[in-house]
Amino acid sequence: AANFDNRGKIDIQTGNLATGAMVIAASGTLDPRGKNSLNANLLGTSGPVDFRWPLTEGEARFLISGINLSLTGDAKASRLNASASLDSAMLPQATIGNVKLTAKSDNFNLAGRAGSVQITLAAGDTSFVNPDINRAIQGPVTITLPLQISPDALGFNGATIESASATAALNGSYKLSASALTGNAKLTIQPAALARLV
């Protein structure tokens, strides 16, 4: 059972939702103004969960093995720990496999929608439609994204992309109200990958 109030607080007394494809379990409290103790997870019951999202061109398809979420502590300084495992993620321009995604924060302000979240994505396999990108970037790939969140902007200073043949460092921000992106990037490609591009 779950209880809601008009201030956004949700209390879940060990709830479970099962379908033919997945089981979602959750317990604890989500409160944007007070104490949090939320734990939730999703598991496929007979293989990965097939989740699809329509895009302007084509669709995104995710085969999800499992998702875990923990959010604890005061709303002004919450501790977030989330992880997801995907067999594959298929987008119109790329396919990645054996994906592990984590998101962590030790001091996130739910009430003010602000704080830092450390996001890491690791993929064992990659395939890109663009042949030049496909030759330059080969799995395994690790993306590290130190995300700085504020009500009107997303910052990503210190973001890195590492693959077997190329690395990139990125710094910048995205202003939500203006839909404006600013930043810079430094790309390094191994000689062997450059030879494949010629």
Backbone as ProteinMPNN parsed JSONL, in Angstrom:
{"seq_chain_A": "AANFDNRGKIDIQTGNLATGAMVIAASGTLDPRGKNSLNANLLGTSGPVDFRWPLTEGEARFLISGINLSLTGDAKASRLNASASLDSAMLPQATIGNVKLTAKSDNFNLAGRAGSVQITLAAGDTSFVNPDINRAIQGPVTITLPLQISPDALGFNGATIESASATAALNGSYKLSASALTGNAKLTIQPAALARLV", "coords_chain_A": {"N_chain_A": [[0.836, -1.188, 0.0], [0.366, 2.312, -0.613], [0.749, 5.656, 0.492], [-0.205, 9.035, -0.077], [0.431, 12.567, 0.168], [-0.611, 16.065, 0.008], [1.701, 17.498, -0.344], [3.578, 16.259, -1.802], [4.707, 14.024, -0.639], [5.372, 10.544, -0.406], [4.524, 7.501, 0.981], [5.467, 4.194, 1.166], [4.449, 1.03, 1.94], [6.119, -1.498, 1.716], [5.628, -2.352, -1.169], [4.661, -4.319, -4.01], [4.696, -4.892, -7.466], [3.708, -6.892, -10.029], [4.074, -8.127, -13.318], [3.648, -9.945, -16.405], [6.173, -9.698, -17.437], [7.915, -8.42, -15.661], [8.997, -7.59, -12.274], [8.343, -5.189, -9.858], [9.562, -3.846, -6.949], [9.138, -1.957, -3.988], [9.803, 0.142, -1.14], [9.487, 2.267, 1.762], [10.013, 5.861, 2.183], [9.425, 8.705, 0.159], [10.125, 11.979, 0.199], [10.052, 15.235, -0.657], [10.431, 17.313, 1.084], [11.233, 16.44, 3.559], [12.387, 13.658, 5.508], [13.941, 10.912, 3.841], [13.649, 7.507, 2.785], [13.719, 5.636, 0.733], [13.647, 2.64, -1.107], [13.964, 0.772, -4.042], [13.441, -1.599, -6.671], [13.747, -3.189, -9.88], [13.122, -6.071, -11.734], [13.501, -8.391, -14.411], [11.211, -11.0, -15.185], [11.351, -13.187, -16.869], [13.837, -13.154, -18.397], [15.405, -10.194, -19.868], [13.753, -6.976, -19.45], [11.849, -5.615, -21.999], [11.966, -2.522, -23.09], [10.634, 0.221, -24.803], [10.942, 3.348, -26.502], [9.449, 5.947, -28.256], [10.994, 7.951, -30.776], [11.846, 10.995, -32.581], [12.9, 10.187, -35.013], [12.56, 6.998, -35.63], [13.026, 4.649, -32.929], [13.935, 4.169, -29.47], [15.297, 1.352, -27.93], [15.489, -0.649, -25.1], [16.91, -3.327, -23.439], [16.411, -4.408, -20.41], [18.055, -5.68, -17.658], [18.023, -5.305, -14.884], [17.164, -2.885, -12.311], [18.18, -0.82, -9.639], [17.445, 1.255, -6.864], [18.194, 3.601, -4.375], [17.334, 6.014, -2.024], [18.084, 8.092, 0.482], [17.959, 9.905, 3.65], [17.903, 13.433, 4.669], [15.85, 15.772, 2.865], [17.235, 18.006, 1.957], [19.809, 17.185, 1.806], [20.293, 14.626, 0.499], [21.154, 11.156, 0.072], [21.925, 9.478, -2.789], [21.793, 6.476, -4.582], [21.97, 4.667, -7.359], [21.547, 2.091, -9.794], [21.813, 0.343, -12.908], [21.425, -2.416, -15.094], [21.867, -3.418, -18.385], [21.145, -5.551, -21.071], [21.316, -4.667, -23.675], [21.277, -1.548, -25.511], [19.523, 0.038, -27.934], [19.653, 2.424, -30.369], [18.677, 4.802, -32.956], [21.107, 5.568, -34.229], [23.107, 4.068, -33.053], [24.22, 1.088, -31.324], [24.631, -0.384, -28.203], [26.102, -2.785, -26.005], [26.007, -5.01, -23.116], [25.72, -3.25, -20.786], [26.425, -1.198, -18.006], [25.186, 0.991, -15.671], [25.586, 3.621, -13.383], [24.566, 5.89, -10.798], [25.385, 8.284, -8.462], [25.171, 10.189, -5.451], [26.136, 12.073, -2.658], [25.036, 14.217, -1.401], [22.538, 15.479, -2.264], [20.183, 17.977, -3.032], [16.98, 17.635, -2.774], [14.777, 19.282, -2.31], [15.555, 21.755, -3.38], [16.205, 20.998, -5.903], [18.917, 20.598, -6.701], [22.449, 19.947, -6.906], [25.271, 17.648, -6.958], [25.792, 14.881, -9.096], [27.309, 11.849, -9.655], [27.801, 10.148, -12.527], [28.23, 7.09, -14.153], [28.833, 5.204, -17.024], [29.322, 2.112, -18.439], [30.143, 0.161, -21.21], [30.337, -2.89, -22.891], [30.266, -3.602, -25.575], [30.082, -1.935, -28.737], [28.422, -0.375, -31.488], [28.183, 1.623, -34.313], [26.196, 3.463, -36.647], [27.337, 5.348, -38.365], [30.154, 4.937, -40.298], [32.748, 6.003, -39.897], [32.769, 6.844, -37.192], [32.288, 4.366, -36.084], [34.624, 2.985, -36.663], [36.47, 4.503, -35.247], [35.671, 4.508, -32.55], [35.614, 1.928, -30.425], [34.409, -0.787, -28.454], [35.666, -1.977, -25.254], [33.773, 0.73, -23.719], [33.893, 3.53, -21.56], [32.072, 5.955, -19.894], [32.323, 8.791, -17.963], [30.563, 10.985, -16.015], [30.455, 13.798, -14.295], [27.886, 15.303, -13.054], [26.542, 18.469, -12.61], [23.857, 19.82, -11.102], [21.362, 22.276, -11.273], [18.446, 24.392, -10.698], [18.078, 25.647, -13.211], [20.065, 24.828, -14.932], [22.395, 22.429, -16.302], [25.476, 21.179, -15.579], [28.572, 19.834, -16.809], [31.328, 19.635, -16.241], [34.514, 18.189, -16.451], [33.822, 15.757, -17.569], [34.411, 12.571, -19.092], [35.256, 10.376, -21.817], [36.181, 7.162, -22.536], [37.644, 4.822, -24.652], [38.687, 1.826, -26.407], [40.263, 2.818, -28.432], [40.094, 5.582, -28.542], [39.877, 8.689, -26.727], [38.102, 11.191, -24.862], [37.694, 14.453, -23.462], [35.433, 16.51, -21.782], [33.9, 19.657, -21.12], [31.392, 21.823, -19.879], [28.091, 23.353, -20.071], [24.503, 23.2, -19.918], [21.912, 25.332, -20.448], [18.732, 25.39, -19.266], [16.432, 27.082, -19.56], [17.027, 28.615, -21.772], [17.625, 26.747, -23.639], [20.298, 26.348, -24.372], [23.542, 25.334, -25.193], [26.84, 25.292, -24.062], [30.399, 24.896, -24.225], [33.443, 22.904, -24.281], [35.617, 20.542, -25.926], [38.067, 17.945, -25.917], [39.665, 15.748, -27.995], [41.274, 12.655, -28.334], [42.818, 10.391, -30.445], [43.955, 7.134, -31.018], [46.866, 6.171, -32.932], [46.467, 3.823, -34.458], [43.704, 3.755, -34.778], [43.361, 6.087, -36.238], [44.559, 5.325, -38.595], [42.704, 3.501, -39.486], [40.698, 5.199, -40.195], [41.519, 6.442, -42.489]], "CA_chain_A": [[0.0, 0.0, 0.0], [1.097, 3.58, -0.684], [0.002, 6.83, 0.933], [0.251, 10.286, -0.674], [-0.137, 13.784, 0.721], [-0.645, 17.151, -0.972], [3.001, 18.174, -0.398], [4.483, 15.443, -2.602], [5.263, 12.908, 0.126], [4.855, 9.213, -0.723], [4.906, 6.436, 1.912], [5.19, 2.875, 0.584], [4.592, -0.05, 2.914], [6.571, -2.701, 1.021], [4.741, -2.63, -2.28], [5.159, -5.121, -5.124], [3.879, -4.893, -8.67], [4.211, -7.938, -10.914], [3.422, -8.359, -14.601], [4.233, -11.118, -17.032], [7.541, -9.44, -17.873], [8.791, -7.832, -14.653], [8.548, -7.381, -10.904], [8.821, -3.954, -9.256], [9.396, -3.848, -5.497], [9.504, -0.67, -3.404], [9.426, 0.368, 0.242], [10.083, 3.456, 2.35], [9.389, 7.174, 2.021], [9.974, 9.734, -0.716], [9.586, 13.234, 0.703], [10.891, 16.339, -1.118], [10.555, 18.33, 2.133], [11.605, 15.849, 4.842], [13.291, 12.518, 5.54], [13.725, 9.913, 2.799], [14.137, 6.145, 3.067], [13.15, 4.877, -0.371], [14.389, 1.584, -1.792], [13.139, 0.201, -5.101], [14.165, -2.342, -7.7], [13.0, -3.781, -10.99], [13.769, -7.261, -12.29], [12.759, -9.138, -15.409], [10.792, -12.314, -14.682], [11.747, -14.24, -17.822], [14.759, -12.467, -19.281], [15.393, -8.743, -19.705], [12.54, -6.224, -19.755], [11.945, -4.953, -23.306], [11.377, -1.188, -22.959], [10.793, 0.981, -26.054], [10.555, 4.757, -26.394], [9.427, 6.533, -29.6], [11.803, 9.135, -31.035], [11.458, 11.706, -33.8], [13.256, 9.262, -36.088], [12.737, 5.653, -35.117], [12.726, 4.432, -31.524], [14.989, 3.662, -28.596], [14.9, 0.075, -27.345], [16.389, -1.04, -24.022], [16.673, -4.635, -22.821], [16.848, -4.1, -19.052], [18.171, -6.84, -16.77], [17.608, -4.919, -13.538], [17.382, -1.522, -11.838], [18.123, -0.672, -8.193], [17.432, 2.663, -6.46], [18.139, 3.907, -2.951], [17.369, 7.442, -1.746], [17.953, 8.183, 1.933], [18.426, 11.117, 4.297], [17.112, 14.645, 4.611], [15.592, 16.245, 1.501], [18.215, 19.017, 1.574], [21.131, 16.553, 1.695], [19.954, 13.217, 0.316], [22.131, 10.239, -0.5], [21.359, 8.74, -3.92], [22.591, 5.376, -5.12], [21.15, 3.98, -8.349], [22.303, 1.308, -10.77], [21.016, -0.374, -13.897], [22.143, -3.334, -15.987], [21.135, -3.623, -19.635], [21.747, -6.43, -22.064], [21.642, -3.824, -24.825], [20.52, -0.32, -25.77], [19.523, 0.226, -29.384], [19.203, 3.743, -30.804], [18.753, 4.879, -34.42], [22.466, 5.744, -34.734], [24.102, 3.271, -32.332], [23.813, -0.017, -30.459], [25.648, -0.741, -27.217], [25.74, -3.99, -25.28], [26.615, -5.259, -21.805], [25.769, -1.893, -20.235], [26.281, -0.977, -16.571], [24.994, 2.418, -15.417], [25.443, 3.966, -11.971], [24.403, 7.303, -10.457], [25.594, 8.41, -7.016], [25.319, 11.514, -4.867], [26.149, 12.048, -1.199], [24.513, 15.451, -0.826], [21.657, 16.067, -3.267], [19.101, 18.764, -2.465], [15.714, 17.367, -3.457], [13.896, 20.433, -2.175], [15.997, 22.796, -4.292], [16.56, 20.384, -7.195], [20.286, 21.017, -6.973], [23.494, 19.116, -6.318], [26.153, 16.931, -7.874], [25.534, 13.456, -9.273], [28.371, 11.194, -10.415], [27.207, 9.13, -13.397], [29.193, 6.275, -14.897], [28.27, 4.226, -17.948], [30.318, 1.221, -19.036], [29.562, -0.709, -22.232], [31.322, -3.831, -23.404], [30.207, -3.671, -27.034], [29.512, -0.752, -29.388], [28.299, -0.395, -32.942], [27.621, 2.886, -34.777], [25.791, 3.488, -38.051], [28.363, 6.105, -39.075], [31.332, 4.063, -40.371], [33.938, 6.649, -39.327], [32.663, 6.733, -35.736], [32.38, 2.95, -35.741], [36.03, 2.59, -36.704], [37.246, 5.255, -34.261], [35.265, 4.171, -31.19], [35.339, 0.504, -30.286], [34.283, -1.19, -27.059], [34.769, -1.403, -24.235], [33.697, 2.188, -23.581], [33.477, 4.015, -20.242], [31.739, 7.381, -19.84], [32.212, 9.325, -16.608], [29.879, 12.272, -16.137], [30.165, 14.507, -13.048], [26.793, 16.203, -13.432], [26.198, 19.509, -11.64], [22.458, 20.134, -11.386], [20.711, 23.409, -10.622], [17.101, 24.495, -11.273], [18.029, 26.149, -14.586], [21.232, 24.448, -15.732], [23.11, 21.172, -16.091], [26.894, 21.314, -15.883], [29.267, 18.551, -16.95], [32.769, 19.853, -16.225], [35.283, 17.014, -16.062], [33.307, 14.533, -18.177], [35.377, 11.855, -19.924], [34.854, 9.193, -22.581], [37.359, 6.339, -22.801], [37.401, 3.597, -25.398], [39.912, 1.111, -26.727], [41.084, 3.513, -29.424], [39.932, 7.037, -28.501], [39.42, 9.273, -25.472], [37.632, 12.569, -24.985], [37.419, 15.196, -22.239], [34.416, 17.51, -22.082], [33.49, 20.614, -20.094], [30.379, 22.718, -20.39], [26.816, 23.435, -19.363], [23.296, 23.339, -20.73], [20.961, 26.205, -19.765], [17.427, 24.846, -19.607], [15.469, 28.097, -19.983], [17.394, 29.12, -23.094], [17.989, 25.601, -24.489], [21.603, 26.738, -24.909], [24.667, 24.498, -24.784], [28.171, 25.863, -24.226], [31.419, 24.009, -23.69], [34.581, 22.566, -25.124], [35.968, 19.127, -25.902], [39.386, 17.552, -26.405], [39.599, 14.373, -28.489], [42.543, 11.984, -28.637], [42.599, 9.13, -31.151], [45.178, 6.347, -31.17], [47.323, 6.088, -34.327], [45.859, 2.678, -35.165], [42.356, 4.145, -35.154], [43.486, 7.066, -37.311], [44.862, 4.587, -39.82], [41.462, 2.886, -39.975], [39.846, 6.241, -40.743], [42.06, 6.893, -43.77]], "C_chain_A": [[0.872, 1.24, 0.0], [0.178, 4.708, -0.259], [0.628, 8.087, 0.359], [-0.314, 11.453, 0.125], [-0.012, 14.911, -0.303], [0.642, 17.95, -1.042], [4.036, 17.332, -1.147], [5.092, 14.265, -1.885], [4.571, 11.606, -0.244], [5.404, 8.23, 0.306], [4.502, 5.101, 1.306], [5.464, 1.808, 1.631], [4.891, -1.359, 2.179], [5.595, -3.1, -0.072], [5.417, -3.435, -3.369], [4.164, -5.055, -6.273], [4.484, -5.887, -9.649], [3.382, -7.986, -12.183], [4.032, -9.624, -15.192], [5.691, -10.951, -17.387], [8.467, -8.979, -16.759], [8.129, -7.799, -13.286], [9.177, -6.093, -10.4], [8.525, -4.017, -7.768], [9.876, -2.513, -4.952], [9.054, -0.61, -1.957], [10.09, 1.648, 0.727], [9.329, 4.718, 1.999], [10.158, 8.033, 1.033], [9.329, 11.053, -0.327], [10.495, 14.392, 0.292], [11.086, 17.444, -0.082], [11.073, 17.771, 3.459], [12.585, 14.704, 4.705], [12.91, 11.495, 4.471], [14.318, 8.574, 3.199], [13.658, 5.192, 1.98], [14.128, 3.848, -0.922], [13.463, 0.954, -2.825], [14.019, -0.589, -6.066], [13.2, -2.92, -8.712], [13.795, -4.949, -11.529], [12.881, -7.876, -13.359], [12.425, -10.52, -14.899], [11.208, -13.46, -15.6], [12.671, -13.634, -18.866], [14.635, -10.963, -19.094], [14.049, -8.121, -20.084], [12.756, -5.446, -21.054], [11.209, -3.622, -23.239], [11.667, -0.393, -24.223], [10.233, 2.386, -25.885], [10.59, 5.37, -27.789], [10.273, 7.8, -29.675], [11.314, 9.816, -32.3], [11.747, 10.859, -35.033], [13.516, 7.893, -35.485], [12.344, 5.541, -33.652], [13.989, 4.025, -30.78], [14.463, 2.387, -27.944], [15.948, -0.353, -26.324], [15.979, -2.409, -23.485], [17.283, -4.587, -21.429], [16.868, -5.366, -18.2], [17.695, -6.504, -15.361], [17.934, -3.471, -13.23], [17.257, -1.514, -10.32], [18.23, 0.808, -7.846], [17.332, 2.76, -4.954], [18.266, 5.414, -2.78], [17.081, 7.627, -0.26], [18.425, 9.542, 2.428], [17.494, 12.294, 4.112], [16.986, 15.154, 3.175], [16.622, 17.266, 1.032], [19.623, 18.447, 1.429], [20.953, 15.049, 1.566], [21.115, 12.432, -0.277], [21.432, 9.38, -1.561], [22.325, 7.657, -4.373], [21.686, 4.582, -6.063], [22.045, 3.221, -9.32], [21.339, 0.591, -11.706], [21.928, -1.253, -14.737], [21.276, -3.589, -17.21], [21.887, -4.625, -20.508], [22.161, -5.627, -23.286], [20.773, -2.584, -24.828], [20.656, -0.032, -27.255], [18.872, 1.555, -29.738], [19.315, 3.821, -32.326], [20.18, 4.949, -34.959], [23.504, 4.857, -34.06], [23.435, 2.144, -31.563], [24.95, -0.306, -29.503], [25.158, -1.926, -26.409], [26.509, -4.129, -23.98], [26.821, -3.951, -21.051], [25.567, -1.92, -18.727], [26.222, 0.531, -16.34], [24.839, 2.644, -13.926], [25.286, 5.476, -11.83], [24.477, 7.427, -8.943], [25.706, 9.873, -6.621], [25.264, 11.376, -3.351], [25.449, 13.243, -0.581], [23.611, 16.162, -1.835], [20.473, 16.754, -2.59], [17.82, 18.53, -3.267], [14.806, 18.588, -3.437], [14.259, 21.524, -3.172], [16.358, 22.307, -5.671], [17.969, 20.791, -7.619], [21.265, 20.086, -6.276], [24.317, 18.442, -7.394], [25.792, 15.456, -7.898], [26.644, 12.884, -10.15], [27.762, 10.035, -11.199], [28.318, 8.405, -14.152], [28.446, 5.274, -15.763], [29.41, 3.418, -18.558], [29.609, 0.276, -19.999], [30.642, -1.621, -22.793], [31.408, -3.842, -24.918], [29.583, -2.391, -27.587], [29.449, -0.97, -30.896], [27.578, 0.879, -33.375], [27.276, 2.793, -36.255], [26.826, 4.228, -38.886], [29.651, 5.291, -39.125], [32.59, 4.683, -39.785], [33.932, 6.562, -37.806], [32.838, 5.284, -35.311], [33.822, 2.457, -35.746], [36.836, 3.269, -35.59], [36.933, 4.835, -32.833], [34.846, 2.712, -31.139], [35.319, 0.138, -28.807], [35.498, -1.949, -26.572], [34.877, 0.116, -24.141], [33.236, 2.526, -22.165], [33.256, 5.523, -20.315], [31.573, 7.781, -18.377], [31.678, 10.747, -16.697], [29.611, 12.856, -14.751], [29.137, 15.602, -13.328], [26.497, 17.177, -12.297], [24.807, 20.048, -11.999], [22.021, 21.358, -10.588], [19.34, 23.574, -11.271], [17.072, 24.916, -12.738], [19.201, 25.694, -15.454], [21.746, 23.068, -15.339], [24.563, 21.387, -16.497], [27.552, 19.951, -15.963], [30.773, 18.746, -17.051], [33.487, 18.598, -15.721], [34.76, 15.706, -16.617], [34.365, 13.901, -19.076], [34.709, 10.686, -20.644], [36.125, 8.43, -22.918], [36.944, 5.085, -23.546], [38.736, 2.958, -25.733], [40.824, 1.912, -27.638], [40.964, 5.032, -29.399], [39.474, 7.47, -27.116], [38.977, 10.71, -25.727], [37.415, 13.156, -23.604], [36.478, 16.339, -22.586], [34.132, 18.375, -20.865], [32.415, 21.507, -20.683], [29.135, 22.724, -19.541], [25.687, 23.586, -20.373], [22.29, 24.161, -19.929], [19.549, 25.836, -20.217], [16.486, 25.903, -20.161], [15.745, 28.598, -21.393], [17.665, 28.011, -24.101], [19.335, 25.854, -25.168], [22.707, 25.869, -24.32], [25.977, 25.221, -25.056], [29.186, 24.891, -23.647], [32.565, 23.81, -24.648], [34.909, 21.09, -24.96], [37.377, 18.929, -26.454], [39.351, 16.077, -26.751], [40.991, 13.852, -28.812], [42.24, 10.629, -29.259], [43.928, 8.416, -31.33], [45.564, 6.249, -32.639], [46.669, 4.952, -35.115], [44.451, 3.012, -35.625], [42.376, 5.175, -36.271], [43.758, 6.371, -38.645], [43.612, 3.951, -40.39], [40.545, 3.922, -40.607], [40.28, 6.697, -42.124], [41.54, 6.012, -44.893]], "O_chain_A": [[1.978, 1.233, 0.54], [-1.006, 4.727, -0.595], [1.852, 8.203, 0.308], [-1.402, 11.354, 0.693], [0.612, 14.74, -1.35], [0.692, 18.974, -1.723], [5.226, 17.646, -1.132], [5.922, 13.562, -2.461], [3.348, 11.557, -0.38], [6.618, 8.135, 0.485], [3.336, 4.893, 0.971], [6.578, 1.698, 2.145], [4.019, -2.217, 2.04], [4.834, -4.057, 0.073], [6.608, -3.26, -3.629], [2.952, -5.15, -6.075], [5.638, -5.743, -10.052], [2.155, -7.9, -12.145], [4.839, -10.292, -14.546], [6.39, -11.939, -17.616], [9.684, -9.123, -16.879], [6.916, -7.95, -13.141], [10.391, -5.91, -10.496], [7.379, -4.216, -7.364], [10.899, -1.991, -5.394], [8.056, -1.226, -1.581], [11.114, 2.071, 0.19], [8.173, 4.676, 1.578], [11.388, 8.084, 1.063], [8.124, 11.232, -0.5], [11.595, 14.526, 0.827], [11.817, 18.404, -0.329], [11.327, 18.536, 4.389], [13.506, 14.76, 3.891], [11.731, 11.242, 4.222], [15.352, 8.509, 3.864], [13.24, 4.071, 2.271], [15.294, 4.154, -1.171], [12.313, 0.638, -2.522], [15.196, -0.277, -6.247], [12.014, -3.113, -8.443], [14.999, -4.838, -11.756], [11.657, -7.882, -13.233], [13.253, -11.158, -14.249], [11.394, -14.586, -15.139], [12.351, -13.596, -20.054], [13.854, -10.502, -18.263], [13.31, -8.65, -20.914], [13.732, -4.707, -21.187], [9.981, -3.582, -23.319], [12.812, -0.335, -24.672], [9.211, 2.599, -25.233], [11.627, 5.331, -28.452], [10.269, 8.617, -28.754], [10.465, 9.279, -33.012], [10.954, 10.813, -35.973], [14.571, 7.657, -34.897], [11.447, 6.242, -33.185], [14.975, 3.594, -31.379], [13.33, 2.345, -27.465], [17.138, -0.417, -26.63], [14.821, -2.614, -23.12], [18.497, -4.706, -21.265], [15.849, -6.038, -18.035], [17.039, -7.321, -14.715], [18.858, -2.894, -13.805], [16.342, -2.125, -9.768], [19.012, 1.537, -8.457], [16.505, 2.098, -4.327], [19.186, 6.029, -3.318], [15.974, 7.355, 0.205], [19.177, 10.243, 1.751], [16.439, 12.182, 3.488], [17.901, 14.989, 2.368], [16.863, 17.385, -0.17], [20.531, 19.145, 0.979], [21.407, 14.288, 2.42], [21.939, 12.965, -1.02], [20.48, 8.657, -1.268], [23.522, 7.897, -4.527], [20.754, 3.909, -5.623], [23.156, 3.652, -9.627], [20.206, 0.277, -11.341], [23.058, -0.879, -15.05], [20.099, -3.931, -17.09], [23.107, -4.549, -20.658], [23.22, -5.866, -23.867], [19.691, -2.556, -24.241], [21.763, 0.122, -27.771], [17.698, 1.785, -29.449], [19.986, 2.984, -32.931], [20.442, 4.437, -36.048], [24.672, 4.883, -34.448], [22.261, 2.22, -31.199], [26.097, -0.458, -29.922], [23.962, -2.067, -26.153], [27.522, -3.464, -23.763], [27.948, -3.586, -20.717], [24.656, -2.579, -18.226], [27.115, 1.262, -16.77], [24.062, 1.953, -13.267], [25.806, 6.243, -12.64], [23.731, 6.764, -8.221], [26.261, 10.69, -7.355], [24.432, 10.638, -2.824], [25.277, 13.292, 0.637], [23.876, 17.301, -2.219], [19.842, 16.193, -1.694], [17.606, 19.152, -4.308], [14.144, 18.893, -4.428], [13.373, 22.153, -3.751], [16.772, 23.093, -6.524], [18.189, 21.262, -8.735], [20.977, 19.518, -5.223], [24.091, 18.64, -8.587], [25.521, 14.854, -6.86], [26.89, 13.374, -11.253], [27.271, 9.067, -10.618], [29.22, 9.027, -14.713], [27.541, 4.584, -15.295], [30.347, 3.98, -19.124], [28.6, -0.336, -19.65], [31.736, -1.166, -23.128], [32.478, -4.062, -25.487], [28.669, -1.828, -26.984], [30.291, -1.644, -31.489], [26.496, 1.186, -32.873], [27.972, 2.13, -37.024], [27.161, 3.795, -39.989], [30.2, 4.977, -38.069], [33.423, 3.966, -39.229], [34.952, 6.247, -37.194], [33.468, 5.005, -34.291], [34.2, 1.614, -34.932], [37.775, 2.68, -35.053], [37.829, 4.807, -31.989], [33.845, 2.317, -31.737], [36.093, 0.668, -28.009], [36.265, -2.496, -27.364], [35.916, 0.705, -24.438], [32.317, 1.904, -21.633], [34.136, 6.271, -20.741], [30.781, 7.185, -17.646], [32.26, 11.602, -17.363], [28.648, 12.461, -14.093], [29.485, 16.692, -13.783], [26.233, 16.766, -11.167], [24.612, 20.649, -13.056], [22.278, 21.46, -9.388], [19.084, 22.955, -12.304], [16.127, 24.573, -13.448], [19.321, 26.131, -16.598], [21.561, 22.606, -14.213], [24.842, 21.741, -17.642], [27.144, 19.016, -15.273], [31.427, 18.09, -17.862], [33.113, 18.023, -14.698], [35.201, 14.64, -16.187], [35.123, 14.605, -19.742], [33.744, 10.094, -20.159], [37.045, 8.986, -23.519], [36.023, 4.376, -23.139], [39.791, 3.487, -25.384], [42.038, 1.711, -27.623], [41.659, 5.712, -30.154], [38.78, 6.732, -26.418], [39.417, 11.354, -26.679], [37.002, 12.454, -22.681], [36.695, 17.054, -23.565], [34.124, 17.897, -19.731], [32.502, 21.909, -21.843], [29.112, 22.178, -18.438], [25.882, 24.029, -21.505], [21.86, 23.741, -18.855], [19.212, 25.954, -21.395], [15.798, 25.644, -21.148], [14.823, 28.96, -22.125], [17.907, 28.283, -25.277], [19.5, 25.613, -26.364], [22.793, 25.691, -23.105], [26.198, 25.709, -26.164], [28.89, 24.154, -22.706], [32.649, 24.46, -25.69], [34.524, 20.465, -23.972], [37.817, 19.656, -27.344], [39.041, 15.244, -25.899], [41.782, 14.522, -29.475], [41.506, 9.82, -28.69], [44.914, 9.024, -31.745], [44.69, 6.245, -33.507], [46.357, 5.106, -36.296], [44.035, 2.617, -36.714], [41.518, 5.153, -37.154], [43.248, 6.78, -39.688], [43.451, 3.86, -41.607], [39.712, 3.588, -41.45], [39.483, 7.281, -42.858], [41.881, 6.229, -46.055]]}, "name": "protein", "num_of_chains": 1, "seq": "AANFDNRGKIDIQTGNLATGAMVIAASGTLDPRGKNSLNANLLGTSGPVDFRWPLTEGEARFLISGINLSLTGDAKASRLNASASLDSAMLPQATIGNVKLTAKSDNFNLAGRAGSVQITLAAGDTSFVNPDINRAIQGPVTITLPLQISPDALGFNGATIESASATAALNGSYKLSASALTGNAKLTIQPAALARLV"}
